[in-house]
Amino acid sequence: MDETGQPVEKAIINLKGSYQSFTTDQNGEYSFSADSESIATVSCLNYQPRTVDLVQDMEIVLKEGSIELDNIVVKADPLYDVPHSSIIIDEVKSTTQPRSVSDLFKDIPGFGIQKRGAYVAEPISGRLGTSS
């Protein structure tokens, strides 16, 4: 059960020193045979794993735990095909702001910015192998 007394469904109980594992049902209940000196690790998504000495008819309380994930940035190429996208793993690219309009569009193939004087930038585009 969790800290509020609610049953934890699909918690996995692994016996130490064995390849046996068991899963709790929708009521958080489990049943298996083991030696009286057995140790088990109980784990479930969204809960902290817990190692316990097994005792007959015992209740195991799991504490909530969170999983930290890295940032994931999904990028699409609007000039090619929207359903095709790529994942940017480079943390610097995913978290920094563009310094200029040119930086904003530099990763789009076939598209760029041409500087016209000190303050003017003009978009240029074109695909390889096509004529204008």
N, CA, C and O atoms as CSV, one atom per row, in Angstrom:
chain,resi,resn,atom,element,x,y,z
A,1,MET,N,N,0.848,-1.184,0.000
A,1,MET,CA,C,0.000,0.000,0.000
A,1,MET,C,C,0.881,1.230,0.000
A,1,MET,O,O,2.073,1.168,0.301
A,2,ASP,N,N,0.259,2.366,-0.349
A,2,ASP,CA,C,1.014,3.614,-0.291
A,2,ASP,C,C,0.847,4.245,1.093
A,2,ASP,O,O,0.226,3.659,1.980
A,3,GLU,N,N,1.400,5.432,1.266
A,3,GLU,CA,C,1.379,6.083,2.584
A,3,GLU,C,C,-0.019,6.484,3.035
A,3,GLU,O,O,-0.244,6.702,4.225
A,4,THR,N,N,-0.956,6.583,2.105
A,4,THR,CA,C,-2.331,6.940,2.466
A,4,THR,C,C,-3.199,5.707,2.710
A,4,THR,O,O,-4.382,5.831,3.027
A,5,GLY,N,N,-2.607,4.510,2.562
A,5,GLY,CA,C,-3.344,3.277,2.793
A,5,GLY,C,C,-4.013,2.706,1.557
A,5,GLY,O,O,-4.727,1.707,1.643
A,6,GLN,N,N,-3.784,3.339,0.390
A,6,GLN,CA,C,-4.361,2.846,-0.861
A,6,GLN,C,C,-3.506,1.692,-1.406
A,6,GLN,O,O,-2.280,1.725,-1.300
A,7,PRO,N,N,-4.147,0.685,-1.982
A,7,PRO,CA,C,-3.377,-0.433,-2.531
A,7,PRO,C,C,-2.524,0.006,-3.723
A,7,PRO,O,O,-2.916,0.876,-4.500
A,8,VAL,N,N,-1.355,-0.612,-3.845
A,8,VAL,CA,C,-0.457,-0.335,-4.961
A,8,VAL,C,C,-0.509,-1.531,-5.900
A,8,VAL,O,O,-0.040,-2.620,-5.569
A,9,GLU,N,N,-1.088,-1.310,-7.077
A,9,GLU,CA,C,-1.228,-2.372,-8.069
A,9,GLU,C,C,0.043,-2.482,-8.905
A,9,GLU,O,O,0.676,-1.474,-9.219
A,10,LYS,N,N,0.406,-3.688,-9.256
A,10,LYS,CA,C,1.542,-4.005,-10.123
A,10,LYS,C,C,2.888,-3.644,-9.519
A,10,LYS,O,O,3.834,-3.340,-10.245
A,11,ALA,N,N,2.981,-3.674,-8.189
A,11,ALA,CA,C,4.284,-3.538,-7.546
A,11,ALA,C,C,5.020,-4.858,-7.757
A,11,ALA,O,O,4.414,-5.927,-7.701
A,12,ILE,N,N,6.313,-4.781,-7.999
A,12,ILE,CA,C,7.106,-5.976,-8.259
A,12,ILE,C,C,7.926,-6.316,-7.018
A,12,ILE,O,O,8.615,-5.464,-6.457
A,13,ILE,N,N,7.838,-7.583,-6.600
A,13,ILE,CA,C,8.568,-8.072,-5.431
A,13,ILE,C,C,9.619,-9.046,-5.936
A,13,ILE,O,O,9.289,-10.097,-6.486
A,14,ASN,N,N,10.895,-8.694,-5.748
A,14,ASN,CA,C,12.013,-9.544,-6.160
A,14,ASN,C,C,12.667,-10.137,-4.923
A,14,ASN,O,O,13.032,-9.410,-4.000
A,15,LEU,N,N,12.816,-11.475,-4.905
A,15,LEU,CA,C,13.489,-12.139,-3.790
A,15,LEU,C,C,14.993,-12.054,-3.985
A,15,LEU,O,O,15.507,-12.382,-5.055
A,16,LYS,N,N,15.700,-11.610,-2.945
A,16,LYS,CA,C,17.151,-11.473,-3.021
A,16,LYS,C,C,17.786,-12.856,-3.164
A,16,LYS,O,O,17.393,-13.806,-2.487
A,17,GLY,N,N,18.777,-12.951,-4.059
A,17,GLY,CA,C,19.470,-14.212,-4.267
A,17,GLY,C,C,18.673,-15.212,-5.084
A,17,GLY,O,O,19.010,-16.395,-5.119
A,18,SER,N,N,17.632,-14.753,-5.732
A,18,SER,CA,C,16.770,-15.628,-6.518
A,18,SER,C,C,16.346,-14.901,-7.777
A,18,SER,O,O,16.396,-13.673,-7.845
A,19,TYR,N,N,15.934,-15.657,-8.759
A,19,TYR,CA,C,15.406,-15.055,-9.978
A,19,TYR,C,C,13.892,-14.956,-9.931
A,19,TYR,O,O,13.259,-14.635,-10.936
A,20,GLN,N,N,13.308,-15.230,-8.774
A,20,GLN,CA,C,11.855,-15.184,-8.629
A,20,GLN,C,C,11.389,-13.752,-8.381
A,20,GLN,O,O,12.006,-12.991,-7.636
A,21,SER,N,N,10.283,-13.419,-9.030
A,21,SER,CA,C,9.646,-12.132,-8.762
A,21,SER,C,C,8.139,-12.317,-8.834
A,21,SER,O,O,7.635,-13.198,-9.531
A,22,PHE,N,N,7.443,-11.478,-8.108
A,22,PHE,CA,C,5.992,-11.577,-7.992
A,22,PHE,C,C,5.407,-10.178,-8.167
A,22,PHE,O,O,6.093,-9.179,-7.949
A,23,THR,N,N,4.148,-10.115,-8.559
A,23,THR,CA,C,3.488,-8.830,-8.796
A,23,THR,C,C,2.214,-8.744,-7.958
A,23,THR,O,O,1.486,-9.728,-7.823
A,24,THR,N,N,1.950,-7.573,-7.401
A,24,THR,CA,C,0.730,-7.388,-6.625
A,24,THR,C,C,-0.469,-7.248,-7.553
A,24,THR,O,O,-0.336,-6.787,-8.686
A,25,ASP,N,N,-1.635,-7.648,-7.068
A,25,ASP,CA,C,-2.855,-7.554,-7.880
A,25,ASP,C,C,-3.496,-6.176,-7.706
A,25,ASP,O,O,-2.890,-5.282,-7.114
A,26,GLN,N,N,-4.717,-5.999,-8.218
A,26,GLN,CA,C,-5.389,-4.692,-8.165
A,26,GLN,C,C,-5.703,-4.246,-6.751
A,26,GLN,O,O,-5.943,-3.063,-6.511
A,27,ASN,N,N,-5.704,-5.188,-5.805
A,27,ASN,CA,C,-5.940,-4.841,-4.401
A,27,ASN,C,C,-4.627,-4.662,-3.639
A,27,ASN,O,O,-4.634,-4.480,-2.421
A,28,GLY,N,N,-3.505,-4.714,-4.352
A,28,GLY,CA,C,-2.201,-4.574,-3.718
A,28,GLY,C,C,-1.773,-5.827,-2.975
A,28,GLY,O,O,-0.841,-5.779,-2.172
A,29,GLU,N,N,-2.433,-6.942,-3.227
A,29,GLU,CA,C,-2.140,-8.184,-2.505
A,29,GLU,C,C,-1.187,-9.062,-3.304
A,29,GLU,O,O,-1.133,-8.996,-4.532
A,30,TYR,N,N,-0.439,-9.883,-2.577
A,30,TYR,CA,C,0.514,-10.808,-3.180
A,30,TYR,C,C,0.544,-12.062,-2.323
A,30,TYR,O,O,0.166,-12.040,-1.152
A,31,SER,N,N,0.998,-13.155,-2.922
A,31,SER,CA,C,1.105,-14.410,-2.185
A,31,SER,C,C,2.179,-15.269,-2.833
A,31,SER,O,O,2.162,-15.488,-4.045
A,32,PHE,N,N,3.114,-15.756,-2.024
A,32,PHE,CA,C,4.141,-16.672,-2.505
A,32,PHE,C,C,4.789,-17.343,-1.302
A,32,PHE,O,O,4.593,-16.917,-0.163
A,33,SER,N,N,5.546,-18.373,-1.555
A,33,SER,CA,C,6.253,-19.095,-0.494
A,33,SER,C,C,7.728,-18.747,-0.549
A,33,SER,O,O,8.327,-18.690,-1.623
A,34,ALA,N,N,8.310,-18.514,0.627
A,34,ALA,CA,C,9.735,-18.184,0.709
A,34,ALA,C,C,10.244,-18.614,2.071
A,34,ALA,O,O,9.461,-18.863,2.988
A,35,ASP,N,N,11.568,-18.699,2.200
A,35,ASP,CA,C,12.182,-19.024,3.488
A,35,ASP,C,C,11.910,-17.905,4.484
A,35,ASP,O,O,11.680,-16.759,4.098
A,36,SER,N,N,11.939,-18.246,5.766
A,36,SER,CA,C,11.639,-17.259,6.805
A,36,SER,C,C,12.703,-16.169,6.906
A,36,SER,O,O,12.436,-15.107,7.467
A,37,GLU,N,N,13.888,-16.407,6.380
A,37,GLU,CA,C,14.957,-15.410,6.449
A,37,GLU,C,C,15.136,-14.666,5.125
A,37,GLU,O,O,16.173,-14.041,4.905
A,38,SER,N,N,14.158,-14.724,4.261
A,38,SER,CA,C,14.276,-14.119,2.934
A,38,SER,C,C,14.180,-12.590,3.002
A,38,SER,O,O,13.512,-12.012,3.859
A,39,ILE,N,N,14.875,-11.983,2.066
A,39,ILE,CA,C,14.850,-10.528,1.910
A,39,ILE,C,C,14.293,-10.240,0.518
A,39,ILE,O,O,14.628,-10.927,-0.447
A,40,ALA,N,N,13.448,-9.228,0.421
A,40,ALA,CA,C,12.840,-8.885,-0.862
A,40,ALA,C,C,12.958,-7.388,-1.111
A,40,ALA,O,O,12.987,-6.581,-0.182
A,41,THR,N,N,13.024,-7.043,-2.392
A,41,THR,CA,C,12.986,-5.645,-2.799
A,41,THR,C,C,11.657,-5.416,-3.513
A,41,THR,O,O,11.299,-6.141,-4.441
A,42,VAL,N,N,10.938,-4.397,-3.062
A,42,VAL,CA,C,9.635,-4.067,-3.636
A,42,VAL,C,C,9.797,-2.760,-4.399
A,42,VAL,O,O,10.306,-1.775,-3.864
A,43,SER,N,N,9.358,-2.762,-5.652
A,43,SER,CA,C,9.477,-1.548,-6.462
A,43,SER,C,C,8.240,-1.384,-7.330
A,43,SER,O,O,7.587,-2.355,-7.714
A,44,CYS,N,N,7.942,-0.136,-7.624
A,44,CYS,CA,C,6.803,0.188,-8.479
A,44,CYS,C,C,7.027,1.596,-9.016
A,44,CYS,O,O,7.607,2.445,-8.338
A,45,LEU,N,N,6.562,1.836,-10.240
A,45,LEU,CA,C,6.695,3.147,-10.850
A,45,LEU,C,C,6.039,4.194,-9.946
A,45,LEU,O,O,4.954,3.958,-9.415
A,46,ASN,N,N,6.680,5.331,-9.772
A,46,ASN,CA,C,6.230,6.450,-8.929
A,46,ASN,C,C,6.448,6.220,-7.434
A,46,ASN,O,O,6.000,7.027,-6.620
A,47,TYR,N,N,7.132,5.130,-7.057
A,47,TYR,CA,C,7.420,4.863,-5.646
A,47,TYR,C,C,8.902,4.559,-5.485
A,47,TYR,O,O,9.557,4.070,-6.405
A,48,GLN,N,N,9.412,4.858,-4.298
A,48,GLN,CA,C,10.804,4.540,-3.989
A,48,GLN,C,C,10.921,3.044,-3.721
A,48,GLN,O,O,10.086,2.484,-3.011
A,49,PRO,N,N,11.951,2.378,-4.280
A,49,PRO,CA,C,12.135,0.954,-3.987
A,49,PRO,C,C,12.394,0.748,-2.492
A,49,PRO,O,O,12.981,1.605,-1.830
A,50,ARG,N,N,11.957,-0.382,-1.977
A,50,ARG,CA,C,12.126,-0.649,-0.556
A,50,ARG,C,C,12.566,-2.104,-0.373
A,50,ARG,O,O,11.996,-3.011,-0.979
A,51,THR,N,N,13.583,-2.319,0.465
A,51,THR,CA,C,14.065,-3.660,0.780
A,51,THR,C,C,13.571,-4.026,2.175
A,51,THR,O,O,13.718,-3.254,3.122
A,52,VAL,N,N,12.977,-5.228,2.287
A,52,VAL,CA,C,12.375,-5.648,3.558
A,52,VAL,C,C,12.741,-7.099,3.876
A,52,VAL,O,O,12.987,-7.904,2.977
A,53,ASP,N,N,12.771,-7.415,5.179
A,53,ASP,CA,C,12.865,-8.805,5.637
A,53,ASP,C,C,11.450,-9.358,5.621
A,53,ASP,O,O,10.542,-8.769,6.208
A,54,LEU,N,N,11.262,-10.485,4.952
A,54,LEU,CA,C,9.912,-11.023,4.795
A,54,LEU,C,C,9.405,-11.674,6.078
A,54,LEU,O,O,10.127,-12.411,6.749
A,55,VAL,N,N,8.155,-11.385,6.398
A,55,VAL,CA,C,7.439,-11.958,7.532
A,55,VAL,C,C,6.059,-12.348,7.009
A,55,VAL,O,O,5.502,-11.667,6.148
A,56,GLN,N,N,5.515,-13.433,7.525
A,56,GLN,CA,C,4.209,-13.891,7.054
A,56,GLN,C,C,3.126,-12.848,7.335
A,56,GLN,O,O,3.111,-12.230,8.400
A,57,ASP,N,N,2.232,-12.661,6.383
A,57,ASP,CA,C,1.098,-11.726,6.467
A,57,ASP,C,C,1.529,-10.282,6.732
A,57,ASP,O,O,0.862,-9.560,7.473
A,58,MET,N,N,2.628,-9.870,6.136
A,58,MET,CA,C,3.104,-8.501,6.372
A,58,MET,C,C,2.512,-7.529,5.364
A,58,MET,O,O,2.158,-7.909,4.248
A,59,GLU,N,N,2.409,-6.281,5.769
A,59,GLU,CA,C,2.013,-5.200,4.888
A,59,GLU,C,C,3.245,-4.348,4.625
A,59,GLU,O,O,4.017,-4.056,5.537
A,60,ILE,N,N,3.419,-3.957,3.377
A,60,ILE,CA,C,4.572,-3.148,2.991
A,60,ILE,C,C,4.057,-1.793,2.517
A,60,ILE,O,O,3.203,-1.713,1.634
A,61,VAL,N,N,4.585,-0.736,3.113
A,61,VAL,CA,C,4.176,0.622,2.750
A,61,VAL,C,C,5.269,1.230,1.876
A,61,VAL,O,O,6.442,1.254,2.249
A,62,LEU,N,N,4.859,1.728,0.693
A,62,LEU,CA,C,5.794,2.362,-0.234
A,62,LEU,C,C,5.626,3.875,-0.185
A,62,LEU,O,O,4.508,4.387,-0.126
A,63,LYS,N,N,6.750,4.580,-0.212
A,63,LYS,CA,C,6.735,6.046,-0.245
A,63,LYS,C,C,6.811,6.515,-1.686
A,63,LYS,O,O,7.506,5.923,-2.511
A,64,GLU,N,N,6.080,7.598,-1.978
A,64,GLU,CA,C,6.106,8.143,-3.327
A,64,GLU,C,C,7.498,8.643,-3.671
A,64,GLU,O,O,8.223,9.147,-2.814
A,65,GLY,N,N,7.851,8.498,-4.912
A,65,GLY,CA,C,9.136,8.972,-5.412
A,65,GLY,C,C,8.962,9.444,-6.832
A,65,GLY,O,O,8.149,8.895,-7.575
A,66,SER,N,N,9.702,10.440,-7.214
A,66,SER,CA,C,9.576,10.956,-8.571
A,66,SER,C,C,10.788,10.542,-9.392
A,66,SER,O,O,11.853,10.226,-8.861
A,67,ILE,N,N,10.590,10.555,-10.696
A,67,ILE,CA,C,11.659,10.212,-11.626
A,67,ILE,C,C,12.049,11.488,-12.349
A,67,ILE,O,O,11.198,12.159,-12.933
A,68,GLU,N,N,13.320,11.825,-12.313
A,68,GLU,CA,C,13.818,13.014,-13.000
A,68,GLU,C,C,14.234,12.623,-14.415
A,68,GLU,O,O,15.015,11.690,-14.601
A,69,LEU,N,N,13.717,13.329,-15.401
A,69,LEU,CA,C,14.080,13.093,-16.793
A,69,LEU,C,C,14.826,14.305,-17.323
A,69,LEU,O,O,14.579,15.433,-16.898
A,70,ASP,N,N,15.748,14.060,-18.264
A,70,ASP,CA,C,16.428,15.161,-18.934
A,70,ASP,C,C,15.443,15.867,-19.852
A,70,ASP,O,O,14.425,15.297,-20.246
A,71,ASN,N,N,15.757,17.118,-20.190
A,71,ASN,CA,C,14.928,17.851,-21.136
A,71,ASN,C,C,14.980,17.181,-22.498
A,71,ASN,O,O,16.033,16.709,-22.926
A,72,ILE,N,N,13.854,17.142,-23.168
A,72,ILE,CA,C,13.785,16.595,-24.515
A,72,ILE,C,C,13.211,17.678,-25.414
A,72,ILE,O,O,12.131,18.206,-25.151
A,73,VAL,N,N,13.939,18.006,-26.475
A,73,VAL,CA,C,13.483,19.014,-27.414
A,73,VAL,C,C,13.250,18.319,-28.751
A,73,VAL,O,O,14.150,17.654,-29.265
A,74,VAL,N,N,12.067,18.461,-29.313
A,74,VAL,CA,C,11.736,17.868,-30.604
A,74,VAL,C,C,11.712,18.979,-31.634
A,74,VAL,O,O,11.075,20.013,-31.436
A,75,LYS,N,N,12.417,18.756,-32.742
A,75,LYS,CA,C,12.550,19.784,-33.766
A,75,LYS,C,C,12.089,19.214,-35.099
A,75,LYS,O,O,12.484,18.107,-35.466
A,76,ALA,N,N,11.269,19.947,-35.820
A,76,ALA,CA,C,10.798,19.521,-37.137
A,76,ALA,C,C,11.404,20.412,-38.207
A,76,ALA,O,O,11.760,21.561,-37.945
A,77,ASP,N,N,11.518,19.879,-39.401
A,77,ASP,CA,C,12.011,20.640,-40.536
A,77,ASP,C,C,10.811,21.048,-41.389
A,77,ASP,O,O,10.336,20.248,-42.195
A,78,PRO,N,N,10.314,22.266,-41.232
A,78,PRO,CA,C,9.100,22.669,-41.948
A,78,PRO,C,C,9.264,22.748,-43.470
A,78,PRO,O,O,8.270,22.719,-44.197
A,79,LEU,N,N,10.499,22.848,-43.957
A,79,LEU,CA,C,10.710,22.890,-45.399
A,79,LEU,C,C,10.742,21.499,-46.012
A,79,LEU,O,O,10.602,21.360,-47.227
A,80,TYR,N,N,10.921,20.487,-45.212
A,80,TYR,CA,C,11.010,19.130,-45.738
A,80,TYR,C,C,9.686,18.396,-45.560
A,80,TYR,O,O,8.906,18.259,-46.502
A,81,ASP,N,N,9.448,17.930,-44.344
A,81,ASP,CA,C,8.232,17.174,-44.081
A,81,ASP,C,C,7.958,17.246,-42.583
A,81,ASP,O,O,8.774,16.784,-41.785
A,82,VAL,N,N,6.840,17.810,-42.199
A,82,VAL,CA,C,6.529,18.031,-40.790
A,82,VAL,C,C,6.546,16.748,-39.956
A,82,VAL,O,O,7.046,16.779,-38.831
A,83,PRO,N,N,6.015,15.605,-40.461
A,83,PRO,CA,C,6.029,14.402,-39.620
A,83,PRO,C,C,7.417,13.884,-39.276
A,83,PRO,O,O,7.576,13.143,-38.305
A,84,HIS,N,N,8.428,14.263,-40.061
A,84,HIS,CA,C,9.786,13.836,-39.735
A,84,HIS,C,C,10.391,14.837,-38.763
A,84,HIS,O,O,10.469,16.028,-39.064
A,85,SER,N,N,10.808,14.372,-37.629
A,85,SER,CA,C,11.402,15.263,-36.648
A,85,SER,C,C,12.648,14.607,-36.078
A,85,SER,O,O,12.869,13.409,-36.252
A,86,SER,N,N,13.447,15.392,-35.406
A,86,SER,CA,C,14.657,14.871,-34.798
A,86,SER,C,C,14.737,15.354,-33.357
A,86,SER,O,O,14.127,16.360,-32.992
A,87,ILE,N,N,15.490,14.633,-32.552
A,87,ILE,CA,C,15.656,14.987,-31.144
A,87,ILE,C,C,17.001,15.666,-30.986
A,87,ILE,O,O,18.021,15.158,-31.451
A,88,ILE,N,N,17.003,16.825,-30.324
A,88,ILE,CA,C,18.239,17.553,-30.070
A,88,ILE,C,C,18.742,17.145,-28.692
A,88,ILE,O,O,18.085,17.390,-27.680
A,89,ILE,N,N,19.912,16.523,-28.665
A,89,ILE,CA,C,20.474,16.092,-27.386
A,89,ILE,C,C,21.433,17.155,-26.848
A,89,ILE,O,O,21.736,17.168,-25.655
A,90,ASP,N,N,21.902,18.030,-27.707
A,90,ASP,CA,C,22.833,19.081,-27.322
A,90,ASP,C,C,22.148,20.062,-26.381
A,90,ASP,O,O,21.275,20.822,-26.800
A,91,GLU,N,N,22.543,20.049,-25.111
A,91,GLU,CA,C,21.896,20.886,-24.097
A,91,GLU,C,C,22.070,22.372,-24.388
A,91,GLU,O,O,21.173,23.164,-24.096
A,92,VAL,N,N,23.209,22.765,-24.958
A,92,VAL,CA,C,23.447,24.169,-25.259
A,92,VAL,C,C,22.448,24.652,-26.303
A,92,VAL,O,O,21.883,25.737,-26.161
A,93,LYS,N,N,22.219,23.848,-27.366
A,93,LYS,CA,C,21.271,24.240,-28.404
A,93,LYS,C,C,19.854,24.324,-27.859
A,93,LYS,O,O,19.089,25.208,-28.246
A,94,SER,N,N,19.502,23.412,-26.968
A,94,SER,CA,C,18.120,23.347,-26.506
A,94,SER,C,C,17.773,24.406,-25.470
A,94,SER,O,O,16.594,24.680,-25.245
A,95,THR,N,N,18.767,25.001,-24.839
A,95,THR,CA,C,18.463,25.941,-23.756
A,95,THR,C,C,18.875,27.390,-24.039
A,95,THR,O,O,18.483,28.294,-23.302
A,96,THR,N,N,19.658,27.621,-25.094
A,96,THR,CA,C,20.088,28.993,-25.357
A,96,THR,C,C,19.142,29.685,-26.329
A,96,THR,O,O,18.539,29.051,-27.195
A,97,GLN,N,N,19.028,30.973,-26.171
A,97,GLN,CA,C,18.199,31.791,-27.049
A,97,GLN,C,C,19.034,32.219,-28.254
A,97,GLN,O,O,20.238,32.440,-28.120
A,98,PRO,N,N,18.411,32.339,-29.428
A,98,PRO,CA,C,19.165,32.821,-30.591
A,98,PRO,C,C,19.623,34.260,-30.373
A,98,PRO,O,O,18.893,35.071,-29.805
A,99,ARG,N,N,20.838,34.573,-30.829
A,99,ARG,CA,C,21.379,35.928,-30.669
A,99,ARG,C,C,20.927,36.853,-31.788
A,99,ARG,O,O,20.936,38.075,-31.642
A,100,SER,N,N,20.532,36.258,-32.905
A,100,SER,CA,C,20.105,37.071,-34.048
A,100,SER,C,C,19.101,36.275,-34.869
A,100,SER,O,O,18.860,35.098,-34.602
A,101,VAL,N,N,18.519,36.926,-35.870
A,101,VAL,CA,C,17.585,36.258,-36.769
A,101,VAL,C,C,18.305,35.139,-37.510
A,101,VAL,O,O,17.724,34.083,-37.762
A,102,SER,N,N,19.547,35.363,-37.851
A,102,SER,CA,C,20.339,34.350,-38.544
A,102,SER,C,C,20.474,33.083,-37.695
A,102,SER,O,O,20.345,31.975,-38.215
A,103,ASP,N,N,20.733,33.240,-36.393
A,103,ASP,CA,C,20.817,32.089,-35.483
A,103,ASP,C,C,19.492,31.338,-35.405
A,103,ASP,O,O,19.474,30.115,-35.267
A,104,LEU,N,N,18.398,32.063,-35.491
A,104,LEU,CA,C,17.081,31.462,-35.392
A,104,LEU,C,C,16.816,30.486,-36.531
A,104,LEU,O,O,16.183,29.450,-36.328
A,105,PHE,N,N,17.302,30.815,-37.738
A,105,PHE,CA,C,17.005,30.008,-38.917
A,105,PHE,C,C,18.190,29.167,-39.400
A,105,PHE,O,O,18.066,28.490,-40.421
A,106,LYS,N,N,19.315,29.183,-38.719
A,106,LYS,CA,C,20.508,28.532,-39.259
A,106,LYS,C,C,20.406,27.015,-39.350
A,106,LYS,O,O,21.121,26.419,-40.155
A,107,ASP,N,N,19.551,26.360,-38.564
A,107,ASP,CA,C,19.436,24.911,-38.608
A,107,ASP,C,C,18.401,24.414,-39.603
A,107,ASP,O,O,18.189,23.207,-39.713
A,108,ILE,N,N,17.749,25.320,-40.333
A,108,ILE,CA,C,16.762,24.908,-41.332
A,108,ILE,C,C,17.484,24.764,-42.671
A,108,ILE,O,O,17.945,25.757,-43.234
A,109,PRO,N,N,17.587,23.528,-43.189
A,109,PRO,CA,C,18.285,23.342,-44.466
A,109,PRO,C,C,17.581,24.099,-45.597
A,109,PRO,O,O,16.353,24.117,-45.680
A,110,GLY,N,N,18.379,24.718,-46.458
A,110,GLY,CA,C,17.821,25.419,-47.599
A,110,GLY,C,C,17.290,26.802,-47.283
A,110,GLY,O,O,16.666,27.432,-48.137
A,111,PHE,N,N,17.523,27.284,-46.083
A,111,PHE,CA,C,17.018,28.598,-45.691
A,111,PHE,C,C,18.143,29.341,-44.985
A,111,PHE,O,O,18.899,28.744,-44.218
A,112,GLY,N,N,18.253,30.612,-45.236
A,112,GLY,CA,C,19.300,31.386,-44.582
A,112,GLY,C,C,18.969,32.854,-44.563
A,112,GLY,O,O,17.922,33.281,-45.049
A,113,ILE,N,N,19.863,33.610,-44.001
A,113,ILE,CA,C,19.715,35.059,-43.911
A,113,ILE,C,C,20.946,35.679,-44.553
A,113,ILE,O,O,22.074,35.306,-44.232
A,114,GLN,N,N,20.731,36.614,-45.449
A,114,GLN,CA,C,21.829,37.328,-46.075
A,114,GLN,C,C,21.832,38.748,-45.538
A,114,GLN,O,O,20.813,39.438,-45.572
A,115,LYS,N,N,22.975,39.174,-45.046
A,115,LYS,CA,C,23.086,40.492,-44.455
A,115,LYS,C,C,23.185,41.548,-45.552
A,115,LYS,O,O,23.982,41.416,-46.481
A,116,ARG,N,N,22.379,42.583,-45.437
A,116,ARG,CA,C,22.359,43.703,-46.382
A,116,ARG,C,C,22.623,44.989,-45.604
A,116,ARG,O,O,21.684,45.674,-45.199
A,117,GLY,N,N,23.848,45.307,-45.402
A,117,GLY,CA,C,24.187,46.518,-44.666
A,117,GLY,C,C,24.304,46.240,-43.169
A,117,GLY,O,O,24.332,45.086,-42.741
A,118,ALA,N,N,24.372,47.310,-42.382
A,118,ALA,CA,C,24.601,47.168,-40.945
A,118,ALA,C,C,23.367,46.694,-40.183
A,118,ALA,O,O,23.497,46.020,-39.161
A,119,TYR,N,N,22.160,47.040,-40.669
A,119,TYR,CA,C,20.958,46.735,-39.900
A,119,TYR,C,C,19.951,45.866,-40.642
A,119,TYR,O,O,18.952,45.468,-40.044
A,120,VAL,N,N,20.163,45.563,-41.886
A,120,VAL,CA,C,19.169,44.858,-42.683
A,120,VAL,C,C,19.633,43.436,-42.967
A,120,VAL,O,O,20.774,43.212,-43.370
A,121,ALA,N,N,18.734,42.479,-42.752
A,121,ALA,CA,C,18.995,41.077,-43.088
A,121,ALA,C,C,17.822,40.594,-43.928
A,121,ALA,O,O,16.664,40.861,-43.607
A,122,GLU,N,N,18.130,39.886,-44.999
A,122,GLU,CA,C,17.098,39.437,-45.933
A,122,GLU,C,C,17.076,37.905,-45.966
A,122,GLU,O,O,18.121,37.269,-46.108
A,123,PRO,N,N,15.884,37.320,-45.834
A,123,PRO,CA,C,15.821,35.848,-45.897
A,123,PRO,C,C,16.087,35.356,-47.317
A,123,PRO,O,O,15.640,35.960,-48.292
A,124,ILE,N,N,16.813,34.264,-47.414
A,124,ILE,CA,C,17.034,33.612,-48.703
A,124,ILE,C,C,16.672,32.143,-48.527
A,124,ILE,O,O,16.918,31.556,-47.473
A,125,SER,N,N,16.095,31.564,-49.549
A,125,SER,CA,C,15.743,30.156,-49.458
A,125,SER,C,C,15.936,29.512,-50.806
A,125,SER,O,O,16.084,30.193,-51.821
A,126,GLY,N,N,15.935,28.200,-50.809
A,126,GLY,CA,C,16.083,27.454,-52.042
A,126,GLY,C,C,16.546,26.047,-51.716
A,126,GLY,O,O,17.363,25.849,-50.817
A,127,ARG,N,N,16.043,25.106,-52.419
A,127,ARG,CA,C,16.436,23.720,-52.212
A,127,ARG,C,C,17.520,23.365,-53.212
A,127,ARG,O,O,17.577,23.909,-54.315
A,128,LEU,N,N,18.365,22.454,-52.809
A,128,LEU,CA,C,19.389,21.966,-53.723
A,128,LEU,C,C,18.715,21.196,-54.847
A,128,LEU,O,O,17.787,20.427,-54.596
A,129,GLY,N,N,19.147,21.381,-56.029
A,129,GLY,CA,C,18.609,20.632,-57.149
A,129,GLY,C,C,17.346,21.238,-57.737
A,129,GLY,O,O,16.754,20.645,-58.638
A,130,THR,N,N,16.911,22.401,-57.258
A,130,THR,CA,C,15.715,23.042,-57.823
A,130,THR,C,C,16.145,24.351,-58.466
A,130,THR,O,O,17.168,24.928,-58.096
A,131,SER,N,N,15.390,24.797,-59.390
A,131,SER,CA,C,15.711,26.078,-60.020
A,131,SER,C,C,14.616,27.085,-59.719
A,131,SER,O,O,13.461,26.723,-59.495
A,132,SER,N,N,14.999,28.359,-59.718
A,132,SER,CA,C,14.038,29.417,-59.423
A,132,SER,C,C,13.603,30.083,-60.695
A,132,SER,O,O,12.790,31.007,-60.661
